[in-house]
Amino acid sequence: MAAPMTHRKISDYNSYVMKVFIALFLYFAVILLIYQSTSGSEFRRALQIFHFIVFVQVILTVLSRYLWNQLTKPTQQHSSSSPVQNHKKYPDAQQQVTAPIALLTWRILVFTFLVLAQISLGIGRLLPAQTTPYTIVYISYSCLGVYAILLGVLLPIELTGFMLIKLGLSTKIPVVKGFKLFAVVTVTIALTIHGLYKASDGPVVMRVQIPVHKLPESFHGMKVVQLSDIHLGPTVGRRQMEQVVAKVNELRPDLVVITGDLVEASVDALAALVEPLQNVKSKYGSYFSTGNHEYHAGNVDAWFSHLEYLGVHCLHNKHVQIKHKTDPSDWFYLAGTDDWHAYMIGGDHGFDLDKTMSGTDTDHAVILMAHQPYAAKAALDSKYDFSLILSGHTHGGQFFPMNIFIYLMNPFYAGLYHVSEHAYVYVSSGTWYYGPPIRILSTPEITLVTLLAH
């Protein structure tokens, strides 16, 4: 027979039920507020963002508690030693006073770091960059990056320790008290400094020559500059956009393509940041296709209109003919699709190869702009013949440990892939970065593609 619940257990159960009730009440209250203030596709977008934020905050809360215990527990173990140990450790009164102050200072630093990481996504949406990012946003997103790196360093060590215990080997390996914390923090700081420096140094020019099946001889040697994943918004501002435009113009491109994830917010918030794009100079113009972040940002159609105003042509499941300046009978198709996840917004948005390729023939080369590698894979598996597909999205993993997951999650990761006798895929590692201004084991790039008649 089950034992009766004690008064304390009943009280704890009632408290738990009340917390769940309050959480559900707030959840549905926010959904109702979103519903009343938006409509149609905007409601769906806002609801997706809300669910994403809730999911991320829950995960971060759980992980923050884990990190708090890991980062403060070794210090607590020192402070809770026996009086004899304390006497040996702190032989005089001054040291006995200093130790609690150091412990308190460390806890404040850890707590501040965890809070800044937790609020980074929210504060980044509230304060998108202007000429440069806001300091508080830059610091909070840097903390989010450190947060991920710290987990990437700490978890393998914890897993190794767990396996050693299971194998009965832990007692055979000498462990210096507090060494694990020191090693984890030192490695994390070193990786962070390297990553911050590499990201702030800006994109490098990545030069690649690609044979293009059916490309007319008159286009042999044509220079195409690919930009991707600039992510204007929380941590990328107008100054970084101007830096990109200056580098692009130095390359004297024939054609410029932007393969998605240009912006992180609405036209009203970021119009000034995108403005330098009107200064890009190329023989055949600049073209843009959407990434997933354009659909997170807001009204995509408003961005299409604004980019067209700046002289950037938007390929919204659409193709154009790029005709040679001196011999218009020589030409190839440049096509651009909506992002792989664009269907979530509804309306006439969605990855649609049939619409993109409607009216094309099979006698001319087709270069396709498709933001996500999954879209590139779908295009290769379709009935259409693509000579070259230009993608982005992965950032080359951007920083450790995200590199591992992004590599495993995508059919193409970074760089050039010769996927069949007459087809190539190039995946840009991104021109800047998303969120945390950190690059580890990846390089931001402006890609200079030289087309070879084949």
N, C-alpha and C positions, 0 to 999 in steps of 0.2 A: 504494500500500500504506500502511495506517494506521501512524503512528509508535507504537512501543511505549510503554506507560504508564510514566512515571518513578516512582521510589520515593515521591516526595512526593505525586504524584497518587493513587497506590494508597493511601497513608496517609490522604489527605483523603477518598477514597471510602469507606474502611473506617470512618472517624470519622462520616461522614454516615449510613451504614447503621446504625451503632450508635445514633446519636441517634434515628433513625426507629424502631428496635426498642424503645428505652426508652420513647419517646412512646406507641407502640402498647400496650406492656405496661401502662403507667400508665393508659391510656384504658380498657382492658378490666378492669383491677383495680378502677377506680372504679365501672364499670358493675356488676361482680359484687358490690361492696360495697352499692351502691344496691339491687340485686335482693334481697340477703339481709336488708336492713333495712326493706324496704317490700313492698307487694303490691298487685295489681290496679291501680286507678286512681291510687293514690299512687305506684306505680312508674313509670307513664307520665308523671305530672306531674314527678317528680323527674328522670327521664331527659330530659325536655324542658328543664328548667331547667339541667341539667348541660350539655347540648349548646349551649344559648344562651350560657352562661358561657364555654365553650370557644371558641365562635365569636367572641364579643365580645373575649375576651382575645387571640386571634390577630390580629384586626383592629387592636386597640389597640397591640399589640406592633409591628406593621408601621408604623402611623402614628406611634408614639412615636419610632421610629428616624428617620423622615422629619423630624419636628418637631425632634428633637435636632440633626440636621445643619443644618436651616434656622436654628435659633435660636443655634447656637454657631459656625457656619462664618464669618459675617462677622467675629466677634471673633477667630477663629483667623487669618483673613487679615491682620488688623492685627498680630498677634503674630509672624507668620512673615515680616515684611517684611525687606528687606535691612538691614545694619548702618547704612548711610548714612541710610535712611529712619527707622530707629529713633532715630538721633542727632538728626534733625530733629524727630521726634515727641516724643522724651523727652530734652531737652537736659541734664537733671541726673539724678543717681543716685537721688534720691527718687522721681521719676516712673518710673524704670525698675523700681523695686521695687513701686510702687503698681499698675502695669498688670497684672502677673501675679496680684496679690491680687484685683483687680477681676474678672479673667477667671475665677479659681477660684470666687469668690463667685457670679458669674453662672451658672456651670455647676452649682453646688450648688443654686441656686434652681430652675433649669430641671429638673434631675434630680428634686428633691423634688416639684415640680409634676407631672411625668409619672408618678411613682410613685403619688402620691395619686389622680390621675385613674384610674390602672389598677386600684387596689384598691377604688374607691368602691362598685361593685356588690356585692362580697363583704362588705365591712365594713358596708354598709347592711343586709344580710340578718342579719348577726350582732348588730347593735346597733340595733334599731328604736327610734324616738323614744319618750319617755315624756311628761312634761309639755311638754318642749321637746326638739328633736333633740340628740343628743350632738355636742359641738363637733367632734370628729375626723370624724364622719360628714358634718356640715354643710360642713366645709372640703373634704373629699375630693369630695363631690358638686359643690361650687362649682367645684373644679378640673376636674371632668369637663365642666361647662358651659363654662368658659373654653377648654378643649381643643377643643370643637366650634366655638366662636366663632372661635378662632385659625385653625382649618382653613378656616372659611368666609371669613375675611379673606385668608388667605395663598394659598390655591389659585387664586382668580381672578387674583391678581397674578402668580403663577407661570405660569399659562396665558397671560396677556397677554404676558409676557416671551417665552415660547416662540413665540407667534405672530409677535411682532415680529422675532425671530431668523429665523424661516422666511421672512418677507417682506423680510428684509434691511434693516430699519429700526432695529435696535437700536443701531447705531453713530451714528445721526443724532439720538438722544435722549440728552441729558446725564443721567448718573446719578451722584449723590453717593454715595461709598462708605459703606456702613452706613446710608444713609437708609431703605432698604426695611425693615430690621429695626426701626428706630426708629418708622417709620410704622405697621407691622403691630402692634407691641406697644402703641403709644399708642392706636390705634383699638380694639384688643381690650380694653384696660383701661377705656376710656371706655364701651364697650358693656356690659361686665360690671358696672360700677358702676351704670349705669342699670338694667340687668336685675335686679340684686340688690335695688335699692331698690323697683322696681315690684312685684316678687314679695312682698317683705316687707310692703308696704303693705296687703296683703290684698285680698279680692274687693270689687268695686264692685257696686252693684245695677243690673242691666241690665233696663230696663222695656220690654216689648213687648206690643202688642195684636194678637190673632190671631182672625180670624173662624173659627168652628167650625161646619161644615155639620151640620145636624140637631140642634144644641144647643138644648134647650128655652129659651124666653124667661126662665124663672125663674132660669136660671144665667147670664144676661147680666151681665157685669161680675165674674164669679167670679175670684178671685185664686189662681193656682197658682204656687208657688215651686218652681223646679227647681234641684237641686244635682247636680253631676256631677264626677267625677274629683277627689275630695278627696285620695286617695292617702295615707291615714294609714299611717305606716311610717317609713322612714329619715329624711326631712326635714320631715315634717308631724306634729305632736304634738297632745296633748290641748288645749293652750292655743289652738291654731288652730281646733280643732273647737268649742271653747266660743265663740270669736269668731264663727264661722259661725252657731251656734245663736242667739246674742244678736241678730245682724242679721236672721235669719229671723223671730224673734218680734216684732221691731220692725215688720215688714211686715204682721203680723196676717193670715197667709194662710188661705184656705179649705182648701187642699189642698197637701201637700208631696210631691214626687216626687224620688227619688234614682236617677239613671240610670247607675249602675255605677261601677266603679273607686273604691269607697269605701276599701278596705283593701289592704295589701301583705303581710300575714303572717297567721298563725293567730289564732284567738280567744284562745288562751292568751297570746299575745304582745301583743295589741292591745285586749283587753276594756276596759281602763281608758280608752283613747283614744276609743272609740266611745260610751262611757257617756253623754256629754252629749246624745246624740240623744234620750234619753228625756224631755228637757226641752222638746222642740219642741212648740209649741202650734198646733193648726189645727182647723178645724171638722170636716173630713172625714177627718182622719188623715194618716199618712205612709206612703208606699209605696216599695218598693225593687225594682229589677231588676239583674241581674248585668252586670258588665263583664268584659273579659278578665283583669284583674288579680285578680279574686276567684278565678279558677281557677289562677292562679300561686301564690296565697297558701296554698292547702292545702285543708282539708275545707270545701267550700262549704256542705254541708248543716249543718255545725256553725254556720256564720255565719247561715244561715237561722233556725236555732233561737234563736240569741243575739239577733238583731235582732227577732224576734217577741217575745222576752222584754222587750226595750226598748220595745215598742209600735210597731215599724216592720213593716208587713205586706209580705211578700215575694211578688212575682208571678213564680213559677217556671213560665214558659210557661202563664200563667193570666190570667184576667180577673175583674173584679168590677164590680158595678153601683154607681155613685155616685148615691144617691137624695137628692133635695132634702129638706131638713130639715122644711120646712113643707108640702110637697106631694110625697109619696113616689111619686106617679104620674109625676112628671118625673124622668128619670134618663138617664145616659149610661154607656158602658162605659169603664173604665180597664183597659188590658191591658199586660202586661209579658212580654217574651221573655227567654230565656237569651241570653248573649252569642253573637255570630256564630261564635266559635271554641270554644264550650263542648263541642262534640262530641268534642274531643280528650281530655276527661276520661273519656268513656264513661258507662255507666249510663244514667240517665234524663235526663241533661243534654245539651242541644243546642238550637240555634235551631229552633223548631218552631211555625210559624204555625198549622198545622191544630189542634194541641193547644191553643194559646193561644186560638184563636177558636171552639173547639168549643162549641156551644150558644148562640151569639150570633145575633141577627137583623140584618136590613139596615135596620131602621126607626130605629135609634138611632145617635147619634154614637159614634165610637170614637177614643179618644186612646191611642196606643201608646207605651210606653217601650221603646226599642230602642237599646242603647248605641252601636253602631258605625254610621257612615253607610252602610256596605255593607248592614247589616241593614235600615236605613230604605229603601234602594233596593230590596232584595228584597221588602219589604212593599208598596211602591208597585207593583211589577211583579206582585204576586200577584192572586188573584181577590177579595181582601177589600177593603172600602171603608174606608179610614182617613181621618178628617177632619184629624187632627193627629198627627205623630210627633215625639217628643222624644228627641234623641240627644246624645251627647257625644264622647268618645274623642280628638278631634283636638287639644284644648287651644288651638285657634286657631294651631297651630304651636309654641306656647310661646316659643321663642326662635330667633333667627337662628343658623345657616342652616337649622334644621329646618323653619321655616315653608315653605320652598320645596318640600321633599320631601313634607311632609304635605299640602300643597295639591294636589300632582300625584297623590298616591296615593289620594285619597278623592273619592267622587262629590259629597259635600257637605262644606264646609270649616268655616264658622262663620257663625252668625247665622240669619236667617229666609229660607226659600225657598218661594215660591209655585209649587208643582210642577204643579198642574193647577187646573181651575176650583174644585174643592171640597177640595183637599188642600194642607196646609202641612207643612213640615219645619223644626224649629228645632234647630240644633246649638249646644250650649253650648260656650264656650271653656274650661270647667273652673273649679271653685271655688278650687282651690289650684294645685298643679303636681306633676309627676312627676319625682323625682330631683333634678337641679340646681335650686336655689331661684332661678331666673332667669326673667324674662319680658321678651321684646323683641318688639315689633310684635304683641303679644297682651295681652289684659287678663283677669285672673281675675275671674269673675263669679258672683253669685247672681242667677238670672234670675227676674224677676217677670212672669209671663205673665197678662195679663188676657184672659179668654175672652169673645168677642163672639158672641151668637146670630146665626146667619146662615142 
